[in-house]
Amino acid sequence: MDYVEITVPCPECDGFGTVESQRPVGNSEGKDYYITEIECEECFGSGEDTKGNFYNSLKEAKEDYPNAISTRVIR
C-alpha cells in the first residue's frame, strides 16, 4: 500500500479562498449590514484542502476523490 496525498477544492469556500461575511452598519444606507469577502479560515485562503490516506493504487484514490485537483504518491 502507498500513502497518497489528495488535494481537493476547499468545501468551505468552494475553492475560491474567500467567503462572504455580513458586517453590521448603521441605517444610513437603508440596511443593517453589508457583505464583505474575508479569507477562508478552513484553507487559510489557498482554496485547497489536502488529505492523505493509504491506497492500493492511485486509481483507487482518484475514484474516492473524483474532483481532486491533484493526487500524488508519497514514498
C-alpha positions in Angstrom: 0.0 0.0 0.0 1.1 3.5 -0.8 0.3 6.7 1.1 -1.5 9.1 -1.3 -1.8 12.8 -0.8 -5.0 14.2 -2.3 -5.7 17.9 -2.8 -9.3 18.9 -3.4 -11.1 22.3 -3.5 -11.9 23.5 0.0 -15.5 22.6 0.8 -16.0 25.8 2.9 -15.2 28.3 0.2 -15.7 26.1 -2.9 -12.0 26.6 -3.9 -12.2 30.4 -4.0 -10.1 31.1 -0.9 -12.6 33.6 0.4 -16.0 33.6 2.0 -18.7 36.2 2.3 -19.3 37.8 5.7 -22.0 40.1 6.9 -20.9 43.2 8.8 -23.3 45.4 10.7 -23.6 49.0 9.8 -25.8 51.9 10.8 -29.1 52.5 8.9 -27.6 55.4 6.9 -27.5 53.1 3.8 -31.0 51.8 4.5 -29.9 48.3 5.5 -28.5 46.8 8.7 -25.4 45.1 7.2 -23.1 45.0 4.3 -21.4 42.0 2.8 -17.6 41.7 2.5 -15.2 38.9 1.5 -12.8 37.6 4.0 -10.1 34.9 3.9 -11.4 31.4 4.4 -10.5 30.1 7.8 -10.5 26.4 6.7 -7.9 26.7 4.0 -6.2 30.0 5.0 -7.0 31.5 1.6 -5.4 28.8 -0.5 -8.8 27.4 -1.8 -7.4 23.9 -1.3 -7.8 21.1 1.3 -5.2 18.4 1.4 -6.0 14.9 2.7 -4.0 11.7 2.9 -4.7 8.0 3.2 -3.3 4.6 2.3 -4.4 3.1 -1.0 -3.5 0.0 -3.1 -3.3 2.2 -6.2 -3.5 5.7 -7.4 -6.6 4.7 -9.3 -8.4 3.9 -6.1 -7.6 7.3 -4.6 -8.9 9.0 -7.8 -12.1 7.0 -7.5 -12.6 8.2 -4.0 -11.9 11.8 -4.9 -13.1 12.4 -8.5 -12.9 16.2 -8.0 -9.3 16.2 -6.9 -7.0 19.0 -8.0 -4.0 16.7 -7.6 -3.1 13.3 -6.3 0.4 12.1 -5.6 2.1 9.1 -4.0 4.3 9.8 -1.0 7.1 7.2 -0.7 
